[in-house]
Amino acid sequence: MFKIHLSENKKEYYFNLLAQNGQVILTSELYTSKSNCQNGIESVKNNASIMSRFERKTASNGKFYFNLKSSNGQVIGSSQMYSSEAGMENGINSVINNAPQATVEDTTI
C-alpha cells in the first residue's frame, strides 16, 4: 500500500510504500503538490518491474540501501537502511512484488 502524507511543515507531500506487514520499504522525495505526489506513485508502479531502475548503494556507515529511478534517471524513491546486502535485495524484491498492484491511501484528507 502507498500512503500519502503531508510533511512536518504541512506544505509538501510525500509517499511511503508499505510491505504487507506495514513496514516502510520505499519513501519518496518531497513534492510541492498532491498531484505531483500521485504522479510519483504511478512512476513507482511503472518502474518497479524494471530491474535496471534499482540503484544499489552503500552509505558511509556501511549500511545498504537502494534508490528506484525513473526512465530519465531521477530518483523516485529511496529505501530504508539495511544491515546486509541480502536485506537490501529482499527490500528490492518487496518493491517489485508490492508496488504494481498497491492501493493508495491518502492520509492528508
PEBELQUI-V733525 format. One record per helix or strand. SS is the DSSP state (H for helix, E for strand). FROM is the first residue (numbers start at 0). LEN is the number of residues. Records with the same first field share a line. If there is no record, write none. Layout:
SS->FROM-LEN / FROM-LEN
//
This chain:
E->1-5 / 12-6 / 23-5 / 30-1 / 53-5 / 63-6 / 74-4 / 81-1 / 103-3
H->33-14 / 50-3 / 84-14
//
